[in-house]
């Protein structure tokens, strides 16, 4: 296994040598996570040199069926009796995986004489760290903000991004820490279900995020002068909403699986308000949202009802109320900075592909001159996460409402999307900050002349 120790985002190379040519070699990976072990297993046919290379050879059986050296990472499932998420909750605790490989009592090539070699077993440990040693971690508790700052130990202004979680709430420290390991200063910002904050998303004031944006610009010395914003799911909706509301405070946005409309509180709602209560407020007043007395919708998807009601598309039905759809559409055309949307064509939580297309088409129609990037993945769903984590947890129970739902996508499709989008968004953040800093330098030079 190469390398045995490295960041979560780094691909590994896994090769077995010394097997009997034509024998079957099985590899099992077990990872200790919060709540118990996750595991995956696959069996391979050794080539004529007695080698198995997971990067070039697909398994003949097992938990995944493509040539991929990271297959035994993303195809892991909970062991019986295991609970909890595959996503790391403690960024200072490395993720440890034990790989065990063994050969069956081998027969070698079936057209060759002899009974082959006896079974053999070998074990190797692999460590994936979430926060690198050269990244500083600092709690942020100022001006009412609740978050964690991850800053690479480097001199000078750094590209800076505010990371927002979705309807599960909390503080997405893992993604922020991984961005920091790529030279990006990242503020993981909580806005509910975090210490000192409300337990539900209902009636969250946009002024809270305005303070965060001003804090980042004032105290974090972001490269290019302003921070970017990147959120997941409801955080993706929020990224677009903040860009439309405070365009002068944001350098660029990278919403993951977003919505293009303001929605009600849905599965993260305060039970006293209900799923169709308001999510966001400004100046103390709730923003128009698509579930407020929508004449096109007579049902709702967050009551855990069985199919077919549970699986109808409320996000399409909701657009039948044209007046309310216009009132709740996020006016992203107010934002002139770069925009990168990440979506999955098989998103079954909500249609993030449609939302991303609405956003980017709107910008184009209004003459938007900055970069517009759409990372859209055919076999991915709503769960586009960090690279190389298990992507098999597709049927979910919402952490706030307890409702059962599906993220959609396939394990392989979600894994590809998670790895590729992370690389692309890292590059987008650097590209956006570098371009803004270069433009500032030109302006200063012209002023000097």
N, C-alpha and C positions, 0 to 999 in steps of 0.2 A: 504494500500500500504506500503510495507516494502522493503527497506528503502525509505523514502520520499525524502531524500537528499543523494546524493552519486555520484561517478564518472560515466561517460558515459558508461564505459565498464561493470559496475556492473549490474547483473540481478536483477529485482524486483520481489516481490511476490504480487499478487493482488487477494484478496478474498472478496467476498460479503457474509454477513451473515444476517439473519433475514428476508429473503424473504419467501413468502408463498411457501411451498413445491410444486413443479410441475409448478410454475409460470415462466413466461418469464422475464428475466432481461436483459436490454440493457445497454451497457457501451460505452461511446463515449470519445475519447481522442483528444484534440485539443492542438497543439503546436505552439507557436509563433516563426516564423523563419524569416530570412531576406526575404523581399518581400511579406510577408503575412503568413497566417495560413495554417498548414497542419493538416489533421484530419483522423481518422479511427473510425469505429463503428462496434460492433458485439453484437449479441443477444444470450443468454444462457438459458438453462433450469435448474432451481434450483433443487438441489437434494432433497431427502426425508427429509433432515434436514434443508432445506431452505438455502443451501450454494452453492455458485458458486466459484470455484477455477480455475483460468485461467491456472494454471500449469498442471492441470489434466483433465480439461473439454474442449472439443472443442466447438466452437460456433455452433448453429443450423442455423445461417445465419450471413452475415456480410462481412467484407473486408478480412477476412482470415478464414481458416477452419481446424486448427489443435490446439491441446492443447499446448499452449505456453504462459507463463506469460508475454512475451515481444511482443506478436503478435500485440497489439495496438500501439506499437512503430514502428516496421518495416513495417507494412502494411499501414501506413499513406500516403495519397496523397494530392497534392495541392488542396486547396479550390478554387472554381471559382474565377478568377481574380488574382490569386496568381502567382508570378514569382519567379525566383531565385532557388538556390540549397538548398537541405536539409543539406548540410555539413556546420558546423559552420565556420564563417569567423572571429569572434572575440572570441578568446579563454578565454578572461576574463569575458565574459558574459555567465552566466549559461543558460542552455536550460530549459525552463519552460513549463510544460504540465499540463493541467487541465483535470481530469477524472470526468465525470459525469455519475452516474448510476441511472437507474430508472426501476421500474417494471410496466408492463402493468396492467390495472385493472384485477387482478388475479382471476382465477377460481380454483386455487389449483389443486390437482389431479382430473382429469376428472371423476374418478370413486368414488369421495367423494362428499357428499352433501355440499351445501352452495355456495355462490358466491365469496368467498375469500375476500382478503383485498383490500382496495383502492390503487391506484398507489402511490408510494413514490419515492423521489429523494434525492440523496446525492452526494456531490462534494468533491474531494480531489486534492490537488496540489502536483506535483512531480518536483523536481529539479535535473537535471543532470549537473554536472560541467565538464568542459573540462580541465582547468588547476587548479590543487589543490593548496591550500594555502601554502603547503610546497615545491612548485616548483618555482624556480626563472626563470624569463623570461628576457633575455638580447638580445638586437639587436646586430648583428655582421656586422660591416662595416669596415673591415680591409683587406689590401692586395687586394683590389678590390672585396672581397667577399660580398655577400648580403644574409643575413639569420637571423635566430633567434635561440638562444640557450635556451634550457629548461634543467635545472639541479635540481635534487632533493636536498634538504638541508640535505645532509649527509656527513659524514667525510670519506675521503679516496677515492681512485680511483673507478670510476664507469664504468660499461659497457657503451660504447658510440657508437651511430649509427648516420650516416648522412642520412637524409631523403630527397628523391628527388621526386618531382611531375612529372606528365606525360605531355602530349601534351597540356594541359590547361595552363601550366606554373604556375607562382606564387610561394608562399612559403607555404608548407603544415604544418602549425603550429599546426593544430588540432591533427594530428597523432603524431607529436613530443611531444606535451603536454601530450597525453595519455600514450606514452611510459615512459615519465618522472614520471608519477604517479605510474608506476610499477618499479621504481628504476633504470631506464635507462637514462643516459644523452643523449639528442637528439639534434642534430643540423639540423634544417629545412633549407635547402639550396635552394635558388632560382637560376635559371640560365637563365630565360627569363620571360617576363611579370611580372617583379617585379621592384620596384623603382631603377632607375639607370642602368637597364639592357635592352637589346634589347626586342622588342615586339614580335619577332618571333624566332623559334628554329633554323632556318637556320644558318649554319656555326658557330656553338657553339664550341669554342676551348676546347679540353680536358685539356689543361694546367690550365684552371680555376679550374677544379676539383682536379688536382694534388696539387694546392695551398691549397685547402680546406682540402685535406687529410693530408698534412704536417702541416697545422695549427692545426688540431685536435690532431695529435700526439704530437705536440710541446707544445701546450698551454692548452689542456683540460685534460691531465693526464688520458687517457683512461685505464681502467682495461685491462690487457693483452698487453698494450703498443701501440695498434693500434685501429682505429675505424672500425666498420662494416659499410656496405653501404646497404641501402634498398630503392628501388625506385618503383614507380607504372607505368605500361604501358611503355611509352617511357623512364621513369625513371628506369623501370626494364631492358630494353635493355641497358640503360646507366650503371646500376649496373654491369651487366655482362661485358660490354666493359671496364669499369674501372678496374675490377678485372683482366682481361686479359692484360691490358696495364700497370697497376701499381700494380702487385701482391705483391710486397714487402711492400706496404703501406696500405694494407687492411687485416683486421683480418678474416672477413667472409662477406658473402653477403646473402641478403634475397630479391630477386626480386619478385615483385607481377605482375602477368599477363604479363610476359616479352616477348620480341622477341629474337630469337637466332641469328639473322642476323642484320647487320647494314642496316637500311632503309633510304630512302630519307626523306625529311622534311615533306612530306605528309600534313595532315590537319593543321599543325602549321607552314607551310612554309611562308616565305616572298613572297608575290605575285610576286615580281620581279624575284624570283628564280623558283617558281612553286613547285608542289608536288614532282617532281622527282629531285629537286636540293639537294645538300648535306646537311646533318644535322650536322655532327661532322667534326672538323679539328684537325690536329696535326702538329706542326711545320709550321702552315700557309697553309698546304695542305689538301684538303678534303679527307676523308677516302672513300675507295671503298664502294659502297652501292648497294643494290639489284635493285634499280630503274634506275641505270645509263645505259641508252641505252640497257635495258634488251630485248633480242631477243624473249623471251617467252611471253611477255606481250604487247598487242597492245591497251590496254585501261587502265583506272585508276579509282579508286573508290571514289575519292574526288571531283567529279564534280556534285554531287547531282542528277545524272541521275536516272530515275525510274528503277524498276526491269524490266528485269532480269539482266541488266548490273551492276546495283548498288550492286547486291547480289552475283555476282560471286566471287570466292575466289582468289584474286590477289596474296595472299601470297603463294598459292600452284602453281599457274601458273608461278610465278616468278622463282621457282626452276627449271623450264625447261631449263633455261639458266645455264647449269651446271658450266661453267667457272666462270660466275659472282657470282653464289651461293657460290662457293668455296672461291672466293676472298672476299666476304662480310660476310662470316660466322665468328662469334666472336670466336676467339681461346681460349675458356675457359679452355682448358687443361693446359694453362700456370699458372693457379691459383691452389694452393695446399690447401687453407683453406676451412672451412666448407661452404656448399652451401645449402640454403633452397629455393625452388621455389614454388610459390603459383599460381595456375591456375584454370580455369573453363572449363569444358568440353563443355559448350554451349557458349563459348566466341565468339561473332559475330563481334567484332571489329577487332581482328586478332587471329590466332590459338595459344593462349598461352599454351595450353596443349601440342601441338606438339613441341613448342619451348622449354618448360621445359623438355620434354622427350629427345630432341636432346642434350640439355645441360648435363643432368645427365647421359645419355648413353655415351656421349663423355668422361666425366670424368671417368666413370667406365672403358672404353676401354683403357684409358691411365694410369690406375693404381692409380687413386686418392685415397688417404688413409684416408682423413678426412670425417666428416659426410656429407652425401648427403640425403636431405629430400625433398620429393615431396608431397605437400598438394594440392590434385587435387579433385575438387568438381563437382559432377555429374550434379546438376541443377543450377550451378552458371555460370555467364557470365564474362564480362570484369569489371563489377562494384563491385569488392570485396573491401569493404571500411571499415570504423570503425564500431564496433559493435553497434547495437541497433539504428542506424539511419534508416530513411525510405529507403527501397530497391526497391521501385516501379517505380523509374524513369529510365526505361529501354530504351525507345525510346528517343534519345537525339538529341540536336543540338550542334555541336562542337563550343566551345566558341571562337575559333580563326577563323576558316574558314566559320562557319555558315552552314556547311553541315549537313544534317540529317543522322543519323546512329543508329544502335541498339547495345547496350551492350550485349544483350542476357541474358539467365538465367531466372529464375522465382523469384518473390519477396521472397518467402520462401527460395529457394535455395541460393540466394544471401545473405540473412540474416544469414543463417546457416554458410556459408563460411566466412562471415565477422567476426562473433563472434569467430568461432573456429580458424581461421587463426591468429587473433590477439593474442589469448592466446598462440598458438603454437609458434609464432614468438617471443613473449616476452620471452618465455622459451628458445628458440633457442639462442637469444642474450645473455641471462645470462649464458647459458651453454657454449657458445663459449668463452666468456670473462673469465669465471671461469677456464676453461681448459687451456687457454693461460697463465693466471696468475699463475696457479699451476705449469705449465711447466717451467715458468720463475723462480719460487721459487726453483725448483729442480736444475735448471742450476746454480743458484747462490750458492746453498748449495754445489754442486759438485766443483765449482770454489773455494769456501772457504776451502774445504778440500784439 
